[in-house]
Amino acid sequence: MNKTSAVRVVERVEPVVGSMHWDAAETPRRLFRNRLLQAFPSDELRRWGASLDLVRLSSGQVLAEPGMVTSYIYFPVDAIVSLVCLTQDGGSTEVASVGNEGVVGVNLFVAGSAGTTQAMVQVAGLAYRMKLSLLREEFNRSPAVRQVLLRYMQALLMQSAQMAVCNRHHTVEQQLCRWLLMALDRSDSNQLSLTQEMIANALGVRRAGVTEAASRLRKAGLLRCQRGKILVLDRVRLERQACECYHAVKREFAETAPPLATDARTAMPATAQPTLHLHAPPAPGSERSPIVVKRFASDMRPAANGSHF
C-alpha cells in the first residue's frame, strides 16, 4: 500500500488592496515601502515590480509551514511575521522575524520548502505579494537580484543565531525590550497592536514571565499596557534596558536593507499621470491608515466591493 504525504496546498485569499504601476520617467524602487525592495536596482524593479500586489495580512495567519505548499512570497510593509520552530508537544519559539526590512519565504525558492519553520503573522498589516516562481526566475537570471537576496539571507541567519544566544543568556525583561524595539523599528507608531501572550509565544517563555517583565517596565515609566495594545513611552530608556542583541541585529540589517527613502513612508511622488489615493481597509481595532497607490487611469479595474483602484 502506497503512503501519501501530508501536503497541504493552500491558495492565498488575502484581499488585494492595490498594485504598482509607474511611467518611464519614475524611479520605481522609491515607490515601494519595503527596505529590501528598495535595495534592488531600479532597472530590475522596472521589469518585474509591477507584478507585486499590495495585500492585507491578518494576525495569526500562517503564510508557510512544514508540509504546506504555497505559491507566493511576501515583502511586508507594516506587518510583522514570526518564523517559529514548533515542538511535538505544541511549544514554539521564534527563531527570526521579518518586517519591512525583508521578505517572507526566502527559503522557499532556495530549498523548495518551508523546512522546519512556520511563518505566522504576528502583527497585522500590509505586504507586497509576489509569485514564488517569478522571484526564483529573477534569482537565477540576475546577478544583482541574487546579490541582494544572498546578503539578506546572511542577515537572516545572523538574526537567528543572535536570537538563540539571547534566548539562552539574557533575561526575559531584556528579551522583551529587544522584541519591542525590533517591532518599533518596523512600525510608524510607538503603539503596537499585540498581546503579552503573543510575545510570550514568540519568545518561548511563560506568559507570567512576560507579564512580570512588562509590569516592571510599566512601573519604570517605559511603557503602558492596554487590552491588546502596548504603548512605548520612553524608547531611549527601553534601549538601555535591552541586551546587545538588538543593536547587533539592527546593524546587520542596516547594511543589507538601508532605511526607507523619506518619500516612501507617506505618499508616492506626483507626476503628470493621474494619481489615485487608495484607502486600504483598516484591520479591526486599528486606526485608519491611508495608503497611496499609483495607477494609470486607463488601468483602473473594479474591486470585489464595487469600488475602483
C-alpha positions as CSV (number, residue, x, y, z in Angstrom):
1,M,0.0,0.0,0.0
2,N,1.5,3.3,-1.0
3,K,1.8,6.0,1.6
4,T,0.6,9.5,0.8
5,S,2.5,12.5,2.1
6,A,0.5,15.0,4.2
7,V,0.9,18.1,2.0
8,R,-1.5,21.0,2.2
9,V,-1.9,23.0,-1.0
10,V,-3.1,26.5,0.0
11,E,-4.4,29.1,-2.4
12,R,-3.9,32.6,-0.9
13,V,-7.0,34.6,-0.4
14,E,-5.6,37.8,1.1
15,P,-7.6,40.9,-0.1
16,V,-5.7,42.8,-2.8
17,V,-5.9,46.5,-2.0
18,G,-3.6,47.8,-4.7
19,S,-0.8,47.2,-7.2
20,M,2.1,49.1,-8.6
21,H,2.5,51.0,-11.9
22,W,4.7,53.8,-13.0
23,D,5.7,55.7,-16.1
24,A,9.1,55.6,-17.8
25,A,10.4,58.8,-16.0
26,E,9.9,57.4,-12.5
27,T,12.3,55.6,-10.3
28,P,10.2,52.6,-9.2
29,R,12.3,51.5,-6.2
30,R,11.4,54.7,-4.3
31,L,7.7,53.8,-4.7
32,F,7.9,50.7,-2.5
33,R,7.5,50.8,1.3
34,N,9.8,47.9,1.9
35,R,13.5,48.3,2.5
36,L,14.6,45.1,0.8
37,L,12.6,46.0,-2.4
38,Q,14.3,49.5,-2.3
39,A,17.7,47.7,-2.2
40,F,17.1,46.2,-5.7
41,P,18.4,48.3,-8.6
42,S,15.7,50.3,-10.3
43,D,16.3,48.6,-13.7
44,E,15.4,45.3,-12.1
45,L,12.3,46.6,-10.4
46,R,11.2,48.2,-13.6
47,R,10.9,44.8,-15.2
48,W,9.1,42.9,-12.6
49,G,8.0,45.2,-9.8
50,A,4.6,45.7,-11.3
51,S,3.9,42.0,-10.7
52,L,3.6,42.7,-7.0
53,D,0.1,43.1,-5.4
54,L,-0.5,45.0,-2.2
55,V,-2.4,42.7,0.2
56,R,-3.6,42.8,3.8
57,L,-2.3,40.1,6.2
58,S,-4.3,39.3,9.4
59,S,-2.9,38.5,12.8
60,G,-2.4,34.7,13.3
61,Q,-2.4,34.0,9.5
62,V,0.0,31.2,8.6
63,L,1.9,32.0,5.4
64,A,4.2,28.9,5.3
65,E,4.8,25.8,7.4
66,P,6.2,22.3,7.1
67,G,4.1,20.3,4.7
68,M,2.4,23.3,3.2
69,V,2.7,24.2,-0.5
70,T,2.4,27.9,-1.3
71,S,2.9,29.9,-4.5
72,Y,3.7,33.3,-3.0
73,I,6.3,35.2,-1.1
74,Y,5.7,38.4,0.9
75,F,7.5,41.7,1.3
76,P,6.0,43.2,4.5
77,V,5.1,46.9,4.7
78,D,3.9,47.3,8.2
79,A,3.1,43.7,9.0
80,I,5.4,41.6,11.2
81,V,5.9,37.9,10.6
82,S,7.4,35.5,13.1
83,L,9.4,32.5,11.9
84,V,8.9,29.9,14.7
85,C,10.0,26.4,15.3
86,L,7.3,24.1,16.7
87,T,7.7,21.2,19.1
88,Q,5.7,18.0,19.2
89,D,4.0,18.9,22.4
90,G,2.8,22.2,21.0
91,G,5.5,24.5,22.2
92,S,7.0,27.2,19.9
93,T,10.0,29.6,19.9
94,E,10.7,32.4,17.5
95,V,13.9,31.9,15.6
96,A,13.7,35.1,13.5
97,S,11.1,37.7,12.5
98,V,10.5,39.7,9.3
99,G,9.2,43.2,8.8
100,N,9.7,45.9,6.2
101,E,13.5,45.1,6.0
102,G,12.9,41.7,4.4
103,V,10.9,39.0,2.7
104,V,8.9,36.0,4.0
105,G,9.5,32.8,2.1
106,V,13.2,33.3,1.0
107,N,13.8,29.7,1.9
108,L,11.0,28.5,-0.4
109,F,12.8,29.4,-3.6
110,V,16.2,28.2,-2.4
111,A,15.2,24.9,-0.7
112,G,11.7,24.5,-2.3
113,S,10.0,24.0,1.1
114,A,9.4,25.8,4.4
115,G,11.8,23.5,6.2
116,T,11.1,23.2,9.9
117,T,9.8,26.7,10.5
118,Q,6.3,28.2,10.5
119,A,5.8,31.7,9.2
120,M,2.9,33.3,11.1
121,V,1.7,36.9,11.0
122,Q,2.3,38.4,14.4
123,V,1.2,42.0,13.7
124,A,-1.4,42.5,11.1
125,G,-0.7,44.9,8.2
126,L,0.1,45.3,4.6
127,A,2.6,43.4,2.4
128,Y,3.6,43.1,-1.2
129,R,2.8,39.6,-2.6
130,M,4.8,38.1,-5.4
131,K,4.7,34.8,-7.3
132,L,7.4,32.5,-5.9
133,S,8.2,31.2,-9.4
134,L,8.9,34.8,-10.6
135,L,11.4,35.5,-7.8
136,R,13.1,32.2,-8.5
137,E,13.4,33.2,-12.1
138,E,14.9,36.5,-11.2
139,F,17.3,35.0,-8.7
140,N,18.7,32.6,-11.3
141,R,18.8,35.2,-14.1
142,S,20.1,38.4,-12.5
143,P,23.4,38.7,-10.5
144,A,22.1,42.0,-9.0
145,V,18.9,40.3,-7.6
146,R,20.9,37.3,-6.4
147,Q,23.4,39.5,-4.6
148,V,20.7,41.4,-2.7
149,L,18.9,38.2,-1.7
150,L,22.0,36.4,-0.6
151,R,23.0,39.3,1.6
152,Y,19.5,39.3,3.1
153,M,19.7,35.5,3.8
154,Q,23.1,36.1,5.5
155,A,21.5,38.8,7.7
156,L,18.5,36.5,8.5
157,L,20.9,33.7,9.5
158,M,22.8,36.1,11.7
159,Q,19.5,37.2,13.4
160,S,18.5,33.6,14.1
161,A,21.9,32.9,15.7
162,Q,21.8,36.1,17.8
163,M,18.3,35.2,19.0
164,A,19.5,31.7,20.0
165,V,22.1,33.4,22.2
166,C,19.6,35.9,23.5
167,N,17.1,33.2,24.5
168,R,19.8,31.3,26.3
169,H,21.8,34.0,28.1
170,H,19.5,37.0,28.6
171,T,16.6,37.7,31.0
172,V,13.0,37.8,29.9
173,E,13.0,41.5,30.5
174,Q,15.9,42.0,28.2
175,Q,14.3,39.8,25.6
176,L,11.1,41.7,25.9
177,C,12.8,45.0,25.4
178,R,14.7,43.6,22.3
179,W,11.5,42.3,20.8
180,L,9.5,45.5,21.3
181,L,12.4,47.6,19.9
182,M,12.5,45.4,16.8
183,A,8.8,45.8,16.4
184,L,9.0,49.6,16.7
185,D,11.6,49.7,14.0
186,R,9.1,48.2,11.6
187,S,6.3,50.5,12.6
188,D,5.5,54.2,12.1
189,S,3.9,54.4,15.5
190,N,5.0,53.9,19.1
191,Q,1.9,51.8,19.8
192,L,1.9,48.1,18.9
193,S,-1.2,46.0,18.5
194,L,-0.3,42.8,20.2
195,T,-0.8,40.9,23.4
196,Q,1.6,39.7,26.1
197,E,0.5,36.1,25.2
198,M,1.6,36.7,21.6
199,I,5.0,37.9,22.8
200,A,5.4,35.0,25.2
201,N,4.7,32.5,22.4
202,A,7.3,34.2,20.2
203,L,9.9,34.2,23.0
204,G,9.1,30.7,24.0
205,V,8.6,31.7,27.7
206,R,5.7,31.6,30.1
207,R,3.1,34.3,29.8
208,A,3.6,35.0,33.5
209,G,7.3,35.9,32.9
210,V,6.3,38.4,30.2
211,T,3.6,39.9,32.5
212,E,6.1,40.4,35.3
213,A,8.7,41.9,33.0
214,A,6.1,44.2,31.4
215,S,4.9,45.2,34.8
216,R,8.4,46.3,35.9
217,L,8.8,48.3,32.7
218,R,5.4,49.9,33.2
219,K,6.3,50.9,36.8
220,A,9.5,52.4,35.5
221,G,7.5,54.6,33.1
222,L,8.9,52.9,29.9
223,L,5.6,51.6,28.5
224,R,1.8,51.4,29.1
225,C,-0.1,48.2,28.5
226,Q,-3.8,48.2,27.5
227,R,-6.0,45.5,26.2
228,G,-4.3,44.2,23.1
229,K,-2.0,47.2,22.8
230,I,1.4,48.2,24.1
231,L,2.4,51.9,24.1
232,V,6.1,52.7,24.4
233,L,6.6,55.9,26.3
234,D,10.4,56.1,26.5
235,R,12.3,54.5,23.7
236,V,15.7,55.8,24.9
237,R,15.4,54.1,28.3
238,L,14.0,51.0,26.7
239,E,17.1,50.7,24.5
240,R,19.2,50.9,27.7
241,Q,17.3,48.1,29.2
242,A,17.7,45.8,26.1
243,C,20.6,43.5,25.6
244,E,23.3,43.9,22.9
245,C,21.4,41.6,20.6
246,Y,19.0,44.3,19.4
247,H,21.8,46.6,18.2
248,A,23.7,43.7,16.7
249,V,20.7,42.6,14.5
250,K,19.9,46.2,13.7
251,R,23.4,46.9,12.4
252,E,23.4,43.8,10.2
253,F,20.1,44.7,8.5
254,A,21.1,48.3,8.1
255,E,23.9,47.1,5.7
256,T,21.6,44.7,3.9
257,A,18.5,46.9,3.6
258,P,19.1,50.7,4.2
259,P,16.4,52.8,5.8
260,L,13.3,53.6,3.7
261,A,13.5,56.7,1.4
262,T,11.7,59.5,3.1
263,D,9.0,59.8,0.4
264,A,8.2,56.1,0.6
265,R,6.6,56.2,4.1
266,T,3.9,58.7,3.1
267,A,2.9,59.5,-0.5
268,M,4.4,58.4,-3.7
269,P,5.8,61.2,-5.9
270,A,3.3,63.0,-8.1
271,T,3.7,63.0,-11.9
272,A,1.8,64.2,-14.9
273,Q,-0.2,61.0,-14.9
274,P,-3.4,60.8,-12.8
275,T,-2.9,59.7,-9.2
276,L,-5.4,57.7,-7.2
277,H,-5.4,57.8,-3.4
278,L,-6.3,54.3,-2.2
279,H,-7.5,53.9,1.4
280,A,-6.7,50.4,2.4
281,P,-9.4,49.0,4.7
282,P,-8.1,49.1,8.3
283,A,-7.6,46.0,10.4
284,P,-10.2,45.6,13.1
285,G,-9.4,47.8,16.1
286,S,-6.7,49.7,14.3
287,E,-6.7,53.4,13.2
288,R,-7.4,54.1,9.6
289,S,-4.2,54.5,7.6
290,P,-4.4,55.8,4.0
291,I,-2.1,54.1,1.6
292,V,-1.4,55.9,-1.6
293,V,-1.1,53.6,-4.7
294,K,-0.3,54.9,-8.2
295,R,-2.1,53.5,-11.2
296,F,-2.8,54.8,-14.7
297,A,-6.4,55.9,-15.2
298,S,-6.7,53.5,-18.1
299,D,-5.6,50.6,-15.9
300,M,-8.2,51.0,-13.2
301,R,-10.3,48.0,-12.5
302,P,-13.3,47.3,-10.3
303,A,-12.6,45.7,-6.9
304,A,-14.8,43.0,-5.3
305,N,-16.7,45.6,-3.3
306,G,-17.6,47.6,-6.3
307,S,-15.1,50.4,-5.8
308,H,-12.2,51.0,-8.2
309,F,-8.4,51.0,-7.7
